[in-house]
């Protein structure tokens, strides 16, 4: 049996140069989906995780990452 291991999210520019790397949290499972939202000075990455835990309960986790374009900082 084979699977995919998601260890991080890379943000790249149009030249495929990696600008930022975000680690995937250990407590979030499932296949992540990512949306980006842009403003004048920031880019917001919203990462959604959906899965069923060991008891069969549906779990939804959302993580937000903010990229400050003026300082190249990540929050």
HTML snippet that shows the backbone in 3Dmol.js (N, CA, C, O; Angstrom):
<script src="https://3Dmol.org/build/3Dmol-min.js"></script>
<div id="view" style="width:600px;height:400px;position:relative"></div>
<script>
const pdb = `
ATOM      1  N   UNK A   1       0.853  -1.181   0.000  1.00  0.00           N
ATOM      2  CA  UNK A   1       0.000   0.000   0.000  1.00  0.00           C
ATOM      3  C   UNK A   1       0.891   1.234   0.000  1.00  0.00           C
ATOM      4  O   UNK A   1       1.890   1.285   0.718  1.00  0.00           O
ATOM      5  N   UNK A   2       0.532   2.219  -0.799  1.00  0.00           N
ATOM      6  CA  UNK A   2       1.294   3.461  -0.889  1.00  0.00           C
ATOM      7  C   UNK A   2       0.403   4.634  -0.517  1.00  0.00           C
ATOM      8  O   UNK A   2      -0.820   4.561  -0.633  1.00  0.00           O
ATOM      9  N   UNK A   3       1.022   5.703  -0.074  1.00  0.00           N
ATOM     10  CA  UNK A   3       0.279   6.903   0.278  1.00  0.00           C
ATOM     11  C   UNK A   3       1.125   8.138   0.016  1.00  0.00           C
ATOM     12  O   UNK A   3       2.273   8.051  -0.420  1.00  0.00           O
ATOM     13  N   UNK A   4       0.540   9.267   0.289  1.00  0.00           N
ATOM     14  CA  UNK A   4       1.219  10.541   0.105  1.00  0.00           C
ATOM     15  C   UNK A   4       1.456  11.153   1.467  1.00  0.00           C
ATOM     16  O   UNK A   4       0.558  11.164   2.309  1.00  0.00           O
ATOM     17  N   UNK A   5       2.651  11.660   1.693  1.00  0.00           N
ATOM     18  CA  UNK A   5       2.968  12.332   2.947  1.00  0.00           C
ATOM     19  C   UNK A   5       3.137  13.813   2.670  1.00  0.00           C
ATOM     20  O   UNK A   5       4.054  14.212   1.953  1.00  0.00           O
ATOM     21  N   UNK A   6       2.267  14.622   3.228  1.00  0.00           N
ATOM     22  CA  UNK A   6       2.349  16.066   3.070  1.00  0.00           C
ATOM     23  C   UNK A   6       3.162  16.620   4.225  1.00  0.00           C
ATOM     24  O   UNK A   6       2.710  16.584   5.370  1.00  0.00           O
ATOM     25  N   UNK A   7       4.337  17.125   3.950  1.00  0.00           N
ATOM     26  CA  UNK A   7       5.182  17.641   5.018  1.00  0.00           C
ATOM     27  C   UNK A   7       5.194  19.147   5.069  1.00  0.00           C
ATOM     28  O   UNK A   7       5.582  19.722   6.085  1.00  0.00           O
ATOM     29  N   UNK A   8       4.777  19.810   3.996  1.00  0.00           N
ATOM     30  CA  UNK A   8       4.787  21.258   4.000  1.00  0.00           C
ATOM     31  C   UNK A   8       4.135  21.836   2.765  1.00  0.00           C
ATOM     32  O   UNK A   8       3.866  21.137   1.788  1.00  0.00           O
ATOM     33  N   UNK A   9       3.890  23.116   2.835  1.00  0.00           N
ATOM     34  CA  UNK A   9       3.293  23.856   1.747  1.00  0.00           C
ATOM     35  C   UNK A   9       4.341  24.843   1.251  1.00  0.00           C
ATOM     36  O   UNK A   9       4.869  25.636   2.030  1.00  0.00           O
ATOM     37  N   UNK A  10       4.641  24.797  -0.030  1.00  0.00           N
ATOM     38  CA  UNK A  10       5.600  25.728  -0.605  1.00  0.00           C
ATOM     39  C   UNK A  10       4.858  26.765  -1.440  1.00  0.00           C
ATOM     40  O   UNK A  10       3.983  26.429  -2.238  1.00  0.00           O
ATOM     41  N   UNK A  11       5.220  28.020  -1.244  1.00  0.00           N
ATOM     42  CA  UNK A  11       4.708  29.114  -2.058  1.00  0.00           C
ATOM     43  C   UNK A  11       5.820  29.480  -3.028  1.00  0.00           C
ATOM     44  O   UNK A  11       6.938  29.789  -2.616  1.00  0.00           O
ATOM     45  N   UNK A  12       5.508  29.444  -4.323  1.00  0.00           N
ATOM     46  CA  UNK A  12       6.521  29.720  -5.341  1.00  0.00           C
ATOM     47  C   UNK A  12       6.076  30.900  -6.204  1.00  0.00           C
ATOM     48  O   UNK A  12       4.888  31.207  -6.298  1.00  0.00           O
ATOM     49  N   UNK A  13       7.057  31.556  -6.831  1.00  0.00           N
ATOM     50  CA  UNK A  13       6.732  32.641  -7.745  1.00  0.00           C
ATOM     51  C   UNK A  13       6.590  32.090  -9.157  1.00  0.00           C
ATOM     52  O   UNK A  13       6.646  30.878  -9.362  1.00  0.00           O
ATOM     53  N   UNK A  14       6.407  32.977 -10.128  1.00  0.00           N
ATOM     54  CA  UNK A  14       6.179  32.524 -11.496  1.00  0.00           C
ATOM     55  C   UNK A  14       7.388  31.834 -12.114  1.00  0.00           C
ATOM     56  O   UNK A  14       7.245  31.150 -13.127  1.00  0.00           O
ATOM     57  N   UNK A  15       8.581  31.994 -11.528  1.00  0.00           N
ATOM     58  CA  UNK A  15       9.800  31.317 -11.992  1.00  0.00           C
ATOM     59  C   UNK A  15      10.046  30.008 -11.249  1.00  0.00           C
ATOM     60  O   UNK A  15      11.111  29.404 -11.381  1.00  0.00           O
ATOM     61  N   UNK A  16       9.053  29.570 -10.465  1.00  0.00           N
ATOM     62  CA  UNK A  16       9.130  28.343  -9.675  1.00  0.00           C
ATOM     63  C   UNK A  16      10.174  28.416  -8.567  1.00  0.00           C
ATOM     64  O   UNK A  16      10.648  27.384  -8.092  1.00  0.00           O
ATOM     65  N   UNK A  17      10.535  29.627  -8.155  1.00  0.00           N
ATOM     66  CA  UNK A  17      11.447  29.833  -7.030  1.00  0.00           C
ATOM     67  C   UNK A  17      10.631  29.778  -5.740  1.00  0.00           C
ATOM     68  O   UNK A  17       9.604  30.447  -5.626  1.00  0.00           O
ATOM     69  N   UNK A  18      11.086  28.980  -4.762  1.00  0.00           N
ATOM     70  CA  UNK A  18      10.370  28.847  -3.495  1.00  0.00           C
ATOM     71  C   UNK A  18      10.549  30.121  -2.681  1.00  0.00           C
ATOM     72  O   UNK A  18      11.671  30.519  -2.368  1.00  0.00           O
ATOM     73  N   UNK A  19       9.422  30.761  -2.340  1.00  0.00           N
ATOM     74  CA  UNK A  19       9.448  31.979  -1.547  1.00  0.00           C
ATOM     75  C   UNK A  19       9.285  31.690  -0.060  1.00  0.00           C
ATOM     76  O   UNK A  19       9.983  32.275   0.768  1.00  0.00           O
ATOM     77  N   UNK A  20       8.363  30.788   0.281  1.00  0.00           N
ATOM     78  CA  UNK A  20       8.065  30.438   1.670  1.00  0.00           C
ATOM     79  C   UNK A  20       7.722  28.965   1.756  1.00  0.00           C
ATOM     80  O   UNK A  20       7.179  28.383   0.817  1.00  0.00           O
ATOM     81  N   UNK A  21       8.044  28.370   2.894  1.00  0.00           N
ATOM     82  CA  UNK A  21       7.654  26.998   3.177  1.00  0.00           C
ATOM     83  C   UNK A  21       6.961  26.973   4.531  1.00  0.00           C
ATOM     84  O   UNK A  21       7.512  27.449   5.524  1.00  0.00           O
ATOM     85  N   UNK A  22       5.748  26.415   4.574  1.00  0.00           N
ATOM     86  CA  UNK A  22       4.991  26.271   5.813  1.00  0.00           C
ATOM     87  C   UNK A  22       4.932  24.798   6.180  1.00  0.00           C
ATOM     88  O   UNK A  22       4.599  23.977   5.325  1.00  0.00           O
ATOM     89  N   UNK A  23       5.240  24.431   7.412  1.00  0.00           N
ATOM     90  CA  UNK A  23       5.100  23.025   7.807  1.00  0.00           C
ATOM     91  C   UNK A  23       3.628  22.661   7.981  1.00  0.00           C
ATOM     92  O   UNK A  23       2.824  23.496   8.397  1.00  0.00           O
ATOM     93  N   UNK A  24       3.280  21.432   7.669  1.00  0.00           N
ATOM     94  CA  UNK A  24       1.936  20.939   7.929  1.00  0.00           C
ATOM     95  C   UNK A  24       1.879  20.483   9.382  1.00  0.00           C
ATOM     96  O   UNK A  24       2.781  19.776   9.834  1.00  0.00           O
ATOM     97  N   UNK A  25       0.848  20.866  10.122  1.00  0.00           N
ATOM     98  CA  UNK A  25       0.771  20.489  11.538  1.00  0.00           C
ATOM     99  C   UNK A  25       0.562  18.991  11.714  1.00  0.00           C
ATOM    100  O   UNK A  25      -0.111  18.348  10.908  1.00  0.00           O
ATOM    101  N   UNK A  26       1.144  18.445  12.774  1.00  0.00           N
ATOM    102  CA  UNK A  26       1.024  17.012  13.056  1.00  0.00           C
ATOM    103  C   UNK A  26      -0.394  16.603  13.432  1.00  0.00           C
ATOM    104  O   UNK A  26      -0.777  15.451  13.232  1.00  0.00           O
ATOM    105  N   UNK A  27      -1.179  17.536  13.975  1.00  0.00           N
ATOM    106  CA  UNK A  27      -2.515  17.176  14.445  1.00  0.00           C
ATOM    107  C   UNK A  27      -3.591  17.347  13.377  1.00  0.00           C
ATOM    108  O   UNK A  27      -4.776  17.195  13.671  1.00  0.00           O
ATOM    109  N   UNK A  28      -3.201  17.657  12.151  1.00  0.00           N
ATOM    110  CA  UNK A  28      -4.161  17.772  11.055  1.00  0.00           C
ATOM    111  C   UNK A  28      -3.876  16.671  10.047  1.00  0.00           C
ATOM    112  O   UNK A  28      -2.742  16.496   9.602  1.00  0.00           O
ATOM    113  N   UNK A  29      -4.911  15.938   9.698  1.00  0.00           N
ATOM    114  CA  UNK A  29      -4.748  14.814   8.788  1.00  0.00           C
ATOM    115  C   UNK A  29      -5.576  15.062   7.535  1.00  0.00           C
ATOM    116  O   UNK A  29      -6.183  16.122   7.382  1.00  0.00           O
ATOM    117  N   UNK A  30      -5.596  14.110   6.669  1.00  0.00           N
ATOM    118  CA  UNK A  30      -6.371  14.263   5.449  1.00  0.00           C
ATOM    119  C   UNK A  30      -5.594  15.037   4.402  1.00  0.00           C
ATOM    120  O   UNK A  30      -4.493  15.528   4.652  1.00  0.00           O
ATOM    121  N   UNK A  31      -6.182  15.132   3.244  1.00  0.00           N
ATOM    122  CA  UNK A  31      -5.545  15.830   2.137  1.00  0.00           C
ATOM    123  C   UNK A  31      -5.897  17.315   2.227  1.00  0.00           C
ATOM    124  O   UNK A  31      -7.077  17.661   2.173  1.00  0.00           O
ATOM    125  N   UNK A  32      -4.911  18.198   2.361  1.00  0.00           N
ATOM    126  CA  UNK A  32      -5.220  19.622   2.527  1.00  0.00           C
ATOM    127  C   UNK A  32      -5.659  20.274   1.222  1.00  0.00           C
ATOM    128  O   UNK A  32      -5.232  19.883   0.135  1.00  0.00           O
ATOM    129  N   UNK A  33      -6.513  21.267   1.356  1.00  0.00           N
ATOM    130  CA  UNK A  33      -6.844  22.139   0.232  1.00  0.00           C
ATOM    131  C   UNK A  33      -6.417  23.548   0.625  1.00  0.00           C
ATOM    132  O   UNK A  33      -6.544  23.940   1.785  1.00  0.00           O
ATOM    133  N   UNK A  34      -5.913  24.305  -0.342  1.00  0.00           N
ATOM    134  CA  UNK A  34      -5.325  25.610  -0.057  1.00  0.00           C
ATOM    135  C   UNK A  34      -5.973  26.671  -0.932  1.00  0.00           C
ATOM    136  O   UNK A  34      -6.176  26.468  -2.129  1.00  0.00           O
ATOM    137  N   UNK A  35      -6.295  27.810  -0.316  1.00  0.00           N
ATOM    138  CA  UNK A  35      -6.760  28.982  -1.045  1.00  0.00           C
ATOM    139  C   UNK A  35      -5.885  30.158  -0.655  1.00  0.00           C
ATOM    140  O   UNK A  35      -5.462  30.266   0.496  1.00  0.00           O
ATOM    141  N   UNK A  36      -5.611  31.040  -1.608  1.00  0.00           N
ATOM    142  CA  UNK A  36      -4.818  32.231  -1.339  1.00  0.00           C
ATOM    143  C   UNK A  36      -5.682  33.467  -1.539  1.00  0.00           C
ATOM    144  O   UNK A  36      -6.489  33.540  -2.466  1.00  0.00           O
ATOM    145  N   UNK A  37      -5.495  34.440  -0.647  1.00  0.00           N
ATOM    146  CA  UNK A  37      -6.192  35.716  -0.725  1.00  0.00           C
ATOM    147  C   UNK A  37      -5.125  36.800  -0.679  1.00  0.00           C
ATOM    148  O   UNK A  37      -4.199  36.737   0.130  1.00  0.00           O
ATOM    149  N   UNK A  38      -5.258  37.792  -1.547  1.00  0.00           N
ATOM    150  CA  UNK A  38      -4.218  38.805  -1.699  1.00  0.00           C
ATOM    151  C   UNK A  38      -4.759  40.188  -1.376  1.00  0.00           C
ATOM    152  O   UNK A  38      -5.867  40.546  -1.774  1.00  0.00           O
ATOM    153  N   UNK A  39      -3.957  40.964  -0.645  1.00  0.00           N
ATOM    154  CA  UNK A  39      -4.244  42.376  -0.441  1.00  0.00           C
ATOM    155  C   UNK A  39      -3.001  43.157  -0.861  1.00  0.00           C
ATOM    156  O   UNK A  39      -2.063  42.578  -1.408  1.00  0.00           O
ATOM    157  N   UNK A  40      -2.986  44.452  -0.613  1.00  0.00           N
ATOM    158  CA  UNK A  40      -1.851  45.264  -1.045  1.00  0.00           C
ATOM    159  C   UNK A  40      -0.532  44.828  -0.418  1.00  0.00           C
ATOM    160  O   UNK A  40       0.489  44.780  -1.105  1.00  0.00           O
ATOM    161  N   UNK A  41      -0.536  44.509   0.877  1.00  0.00           N
ATOM    162  CA  UNK A  41       0.711  44.201   1.575  1.00  0.00           C
ATOM    163  C   UNK A  41       0.802  42.777   2.108  1.00  0.00           C
ATOM    164  O   UNK A  41       1.832  42.398   2.664  1.00  0.00           O
ATOM    165  N   UNK A  42      -0.248  41.986   1.951  1.00  0.00           N
ATOM    166  CA  UNK A  42      -0.257  40.649   2.537  1.00  0.00           C
ATOM    167  C   UNK A  42      -0.841  39.622   1.572  1.00  0.00           C
ATOM    168  O   UNK A  42      -1.629  39.945   0.683  1.00  0.00           O
ATOM    169  N   UNK A  43      -0.432  38.394   1.778  1.00  0.00           N
ATOM    170  CA  UNK A  43      -1.058  37.245   1.135  1.00  0.00           C
ATOM    171  C   UNK A  43      -1.489  36.326   2.274  1.00  0.00           C
ATOM    172  O   UNK A  43      -0.687  36.020   3.156  1.00  0.00           O
ATOM    173  N   UNK A  44      -2.728  35.889   2.265  1.00  0.00           N
ATOM    174  CA  UNK A  44      -3.242  34.980   3.277  1.00  0.00           C
ATOM    175  C   UNK A  44      -3.450  33.619   2.641  1.00  0.00           C
ATOM    176  O   UNK A  44      -4.147  33.499   1.633  1.00  0.00           O
ATOM    177  N   UNK A  45      -2.847  32.594   3.226  1.00  0.00           N
ATOM    178  CA  UNK A  45      -3.048  31.219   2.782  1.00  0.00           C
ATOM    179  C   UNK A  45      -3.973  30.543   3.789  1.00  0.00           C
ATOM    180  O   UNK A  45      -3.662  30.488   4.979  1.00  0.00           O
ATOM    181  N   UNK A  46      -5.100  30.034   3.318  1.00  0.00           N
ATOM    182  CA  UNK A  46      -6.048  29.303   4.153  1.00  0.00           C
ATOM    183  C   UNK A  46      -5.942  27.834   3.782  1.00  0.00           C
ATOM    184  O   UNK A  46      -6.197  27.456   2.639  1.00  0.00           O
ATOM    185  N   UNK A  47      -5.564  27.001   4.755  1.00  0.00           N
ATOM    186  CA  UNK A  47      -5.371  25.570   4.506  1.00  0.00           C
ATOM    187  C   UNK A  47      -6.451  24.809   5.279  1.00  0.00           C
ATOM    188  O   UNK A  47      -6.530  24.912   6.503  1.00  0.00           O
ATOM    189  N   UNK A  48      -7.280  24.048   4.563  1.00  0.00           N
ATOM    190  CA  UNK A  48      -8.359  23.259   5.162  1.00  0.00           C
ATOM    191  C   UNK A  48      -7.983  21.780   5.158  1.00  0.00           C
ATOM    192  O   UNK A  48      -7.462  21.265   4.169  1.00  0.00           O
ATOM    193  N   UNK A  49      -8.253  21.102   6.276  1.00  0.00           N
ATOM    194  CA  UNK A  49      -8.045  19.664   6.413  1.00  0.00           C
ATOM    195  C   UNK A  49      -9.377  19.038   6.795  1.00  0.00           C
ATOM    196  O   UNK A  49     -10.074  19.555   7.668  1.00  0.00           O
ATOM    197  N   UNK A  50      -9.739  17.933   6.153  1.00  0.00           N
ATOM    198  CA  UNK A  50     -10.976  17.209   6.458  1.00  0.00           C
ATOM    199  C   UNK A  50     -10.659  15.725   6.546  1.00  0.00           C
ATOM    200  O   UNK A  50     -10.031  15.164   5.649  1.00  0.00           O
ATOM    201  N   UNK A  51     -11.097  15.088   7.634  1.00  0.00           N
ATOM    202  CA  UNK A  51     -10.878  13.653   7.777  1.00  0.00           C
ATOM    203  C   UNK A  51     -11.820  13.092   8.832  1.00  0.00           C
ATOM    204  O   UNK A  51     -12.512  13.838   9.525  1.00  0.00           O
ATOM    205  N   UNK A  52     -11.839  11.768   8.944  1.00  0.00           N
ATOM    206  CA  UNK A  52     -12.608  11.084   9.987  1.00  0.00           C
ATOM    207  C   UNK A  52     -11.616  10.511  10.986  1.00  0.00           C
ATOM    208  O   UNK A  52     -10.649   9.852  10.603  1.00  0.00           O
ATOM    209  N   UNK A  53     -11.861  10.765  12.279  1.00  0.00           N
ATOM    210  CA  UNK A  53     -10.949  10.253  13.303  1.00  0.00           C
ATOM    211  C   UNK A  53     -11.212   8.767  13.556  1.00  0.00           C
ATOM    212  O   UNK A  53     -12.050   8.153  12.895  1.00  0.00           O
ATOM    213  N   UNK A  54     -10.488   8.201  14.515  1.00  0.00           N
ATOM    214  CA  UNK A  54     -10.578   6.765  14.807  1.00  0.00           C
ATOM    215  C   UNK A  54     -11.973   6.333  15.267  1.00  0.00           C
ATOM    216  O   UNK A  54     -12.344   5.169  15.115  1.00  0.00           O
ATOM    217  N   UNK A  55     -12.751   7.275  15.832  1.00  0.00           N
ATOM    218  CA  UNK A  55     -14.104   6.964  16.282  1.00  0.00           C
ATOM    219  C   UNK A  55     -15.141   7.175  15.182  1.00  0.00           C
ATOM    220  O   UNK A  55     -16.334   6.980  15.413  1.00  0.00           O
ATOM    221  N   UNK A  56     -14.697   7.572  13.981  1.00  0.00           N
ATOM    222  CA  UNK A  56     -15.616   7.791  12.870  1.00  0.00           C
ATOM    223  C   UNK A  56     -16.241   9.176  12.835  1.00  0.00           C
ATOM    224  O   UNK A  56     -17.155   9.423  12.049  1.00  0.00           O
ATOM    225  N   UNK A  57     -15.755  10.091  13.684  1.00  0.00           N
ATOM    226  CA  UNK A  57     -16.283  11.454  13.701  1.00  0.00           C
ATOM    227  C   UNK A  57     -15.587  12.303  12.635  1.00  0.00           C
ATOM    228  O   UNK A  57     -14.375  12.207  12.441  1.00  0.00           O
ATOM    229  N   UNK A  58     -16.375  13.134  11.950  1.00  0.00           N
ATOM    230  CA  UNK A  58     -15.830  14.035  10.939  1.00  0.00           C
ATOM    231  C   UNK A  58     -15.093  15.175  11.630  1.00  0.00           C
ATOM    232  O   UNK A  58     -15.617  15.769  12.572  1.00  0.00           O
ATOM    233  N   UNK A  59     -13.880  15.486  11.170  1.00  0.00           N
ATOM    234  CA  UNK A  59     -13.068  16.554  11.757  1.00  0.00           C
ATOM    235  C   UNK A  59     -12.675  17.524  10.646  1.00  0.00           C
ATOM    236  O   UNK A  59     -12.254  17.113   9.565  1.00  0.00           O
ATOM    237  N   UNK A  60     -12.819  18.809  10.931  1.00  0.00           N
ATOM    238  CA  UNK A  60     -12.445  19.864   9.985  1.00  0.00           C
ATOM    239  C   UNK A  60     -11.539  20.844  10.729  1.00  0.00           C
ATOM    240  O   UNK A  60     -11.922  21.390  11.764  1.00  0.00           O
ATOM    241  N   UNK A  61     -10.358  21.059  10.204  1.00  0.00           N
ATOM    242  CA  UNK A  61      -9.398  21.986  10.802  1.00  0.00           C
ATOM    243  C   UNK A  61      -8.984  22.997   9.747  1.00  0.00           C
ATOM    244  O   UNK A  61      -8.762  22.640   8.590  1.00  0.00           O
ATOM    245  N   UNK A  62      -8.881  24.258  10.145  1.00  0.00           N
ATOM    246  CA  UNK A  62      -8.449  25.324   9.243  1.00  0.00           C
ATOM    247  C   UNK A  62      -7.237  26.007   9.857  1.00  0.00           C
ATOM    248  O   UNK A  62      -7.237  26.348  11.039  1.00  0.00           O
ATOM    249  N   UNK A  63      -6.214  26.202   9.049  1.00  0.00           N
ATOM    250  CA  UNK A  63      -5.020  26.945   9.454  1.00  0.00           C
ATOM    251  C   UNK A  63      -4.873  28.139   8.523  1.00  0.00           C
ATOM    252  O   UNK A  63      -5.155  28.049   7.328  1.00  0.00           O
ATOM    253  N   UNK A  64      -4.424  29.266   9.088  1.00  0.00           N
ATOM    254  CA  UNK A  64      -4.174  30.469   8.300  1.00  0.00           C
ATOM    255  C   UNK A  64      -2.706  30.840   8.416  1.00  0.00           C
ATOM    256  O   UNK A  64      -2.126  30.775   9.500  1.00  0.00           O
ATOM    257  N   UNK A  65      -2.109  31.228   7.303  1.00  0.00           N
ATOM    258  CA  UNK A  65      -0.738  31.722   7.274  1.00  0.00           C
ATOM    259  C   UNK A  65      -0.764  33.068   6.551  1.00  0.00           C
ATOM    260  O   UNK A  65      -1.341  33.189   5.470  1.00  0.00           O
ATOM    261  N   UNK A  66      -0.136  34.078   7.156  1.00  0.00           N
ATOM    262  CA  UNK A  66      -0.096  35.399   6.545  1.00  0.00           C
ATOM    263  C   UNK A  66       1.330  35.716   6.110  1.00  0.00           C
ATOM    264  O   UNK A  66       2.274  35.589   6.890  1.00  0.00           O
ATOM    265  N   UNK A  67       1.467  36.124   4.875  1.00  0.00           N
ATOM    266  CA  UNK A  67       2.764  36.529   4.349  1.00  0.00           C
ATOM    267  C   UNK A  67       2.746  38.042   4.213  1.00  0.00           C
ATOM    268  O   UNK A  67       1.937  38.593   3.466  1.00  0.00           O
ATOM    269  N   UNK A  68       3.632  38.712   4.928  1.00  0.00           N
ATOM    270  CA  UNK A  68       3.738  40.165   4.848  1.00  0.00           C
ATOM    271  C   UNK A  68       4.730  40.494   3.736  1.00  0.00           C
ATOM    272  O   UNK A  68       5.930  40.267   3.888  1.00  0.00           O
ATOM    273  N   UNK A  69       4.240  41.024   2.626  1.00  0.00           N
ATOM    274  CA  UNK A  69       5.098  41.261   1.458  1.00  0.00           C
ATOM    275  C   UNK A  69       6.093  42.396   1.681  1.00  0.00           C
ATOM    276  O   UNK A  69       7.106  42.459   0.985  1.00  0.00           O
ATOM    277  N   UNK A  70       5.834  43.293   2.630  1.00  0.00           N
ATOM    278  CA  UNK A  70       6.753  44.414   2.834  1.00  0.00           C
ATOM    279  C   UNK A  70       7.980  44.010   3.633  1.00  0.00           C
ATOM    280  O   UNK A  70       9.039  44.618   3.483  1.00  0.00           O
ATOM    281  N   UNK A  71       7.856  42.988   4.485  1.00  0.00           N
ATOM    282  CA  UNK A  71       8.980  42.585   5.331  1.00  0.00           C
ATOM    283  C   UNK A  71       9.444  41.163   5.035  1.00  0.00           C
ATOM    284  O   UNK A  71      10.405  40.695   5.645  1.00  0.00           O
ATOM    285  N   UNK A  72       8.776  40.458   4.103  1.00  0.00           N
ATOM    286  CA  UNK A  72       9.038  39.054   3.824  1.00  0.00           C
ATOM    287  C   UNK A  72       8.860  38.183   5.058  1.00  0.00           C
ATOM    288  O   UNK A  72       9.485  37.129   5.176  1.00  0.00           O
ATOM    289  N   UNK A  73       8.016  38.620   5.970  1.00  0.00           N
ATOM    290  CA  UNK A  73       7.760  37.850   7.182  1.00  0.00           C
ATOM    291  C   UNK A  73       6.535  36.979   7.038  1.00  0.00           C
ATOM    292  O   UNK A  73       5.661  37.247   6.214  1.00  0.00           O
ATOM    293  N   UNK A  74       6.473  35.927   7.848  1.00  0.00           N
ATOM    294  CA  UNK A  74       5.353  34.994   7.852  1.00  0.00           C
ATOM    295  C   UNK A  74       4.799  34.932   9.254  1.00  0.00           C
ATOM    296  O   UNK A  74       5.553  34.815  10.221  1.00  0.00           O
ATOM    297  N   UNK A  75       3.470  35.011   9.376  1.00  0.00           N
ATOM    298  CA  UNK A  75       2.828  34.900  10.684  1.00  0.00           C
ATOM    299  C   UNK A  75       1.873  33.726  10.678  1.00  0.00           C
ATOM    300  O   UNK A  75       1.224  33.452  11.687  1.00  0.00           O
TER     301      UNK A  75
END
`;
const viewer = $3Dmol.createViewer("view");
viewer.addModel(pdb, "pdb");
viewer.setStyle({}, {cartoon: {color: "spectrum"}});
viewer.zoomTo();
viewer.render();
</script>
